[in-house]
Amino acid sequence: MRSIALVAAAALAVLPLAAQAQSTTTTTNSTTVSKPDFNEMWQKIKGSWTQTKGAVKEQWGKLTDDDLMEIQGRREKLVGKIQTRYGISHEQAEAQVSGWEEKYHSM
């Protein structure tokens, strides 16, 4: 049930990867995160991966401990593992991570 809700939410918030890569800002829902803030946030995630992976595991329970060890705070790896474990498109996985980033950034 939870994965269906996540996929439905992701379908509503799909952000094309190409547009995101070309943009200097990332917009998710009503929050705009500038490129430096985005990069800074992921540097913090990498630096505190031991603590952060608990939140990631809570959000995406199908990710294994081996997956989390491989991801090590790298966004592109996280997107790929979500795509694989949940059998969803790259765009859907991107949208899920973008939504999680918004929630994480507001903490």
Order of alpha helices (4+ residues) and beta strands (2+ residues): alpha-alpha-beta-beta-alpha-alpha-alpha-alpha-alpha
